[in-house]
Amino acid sequence: MKRRPESHREASDMASDQRDPEGTIHHSDQGFQYTAVAFGQRCEDAGVRPSMGPAEDCYDNALRKSFFATLERELTERKSYATRPEARLSPEGLRDTSKGGTIRTDCTQPLTISRR
């Protein structure tokens, strides 16, 4: 997939239009679109405080994996689709594609992680 910083700008514009972003904290990984000066400026203009985890932070990764596993489990349980495209277009079709991964359903629960 080609990297397009514009898509992230479009998404942040949509979010800003739908809600008042003042005081929001935007937590992200070290992706190119989030480390760009333009992204930081857009956050500042909208009153959003950027927050970024360290590179290769296993706790950020575990949280993301756990979130997507929960999302998939709750949205796909006892659900059937007529076609593959229908399944892909549904919210349940979301996949954690960072670093080529897929949703894992065997993630350690956050409480277990915090006890380590």
Secondary structure, DSSP 8 states (H G I E B T S, - for coil): ----HHHHHHHHHHHHHHS--TT-EEEE-S-HHHHSHHHHHHHHHHT-EEEE--TT-HHHHHHHHHHHHHHHHHHHTT---SSHHHHHHSGGG----GGG----S----HHHHHH-
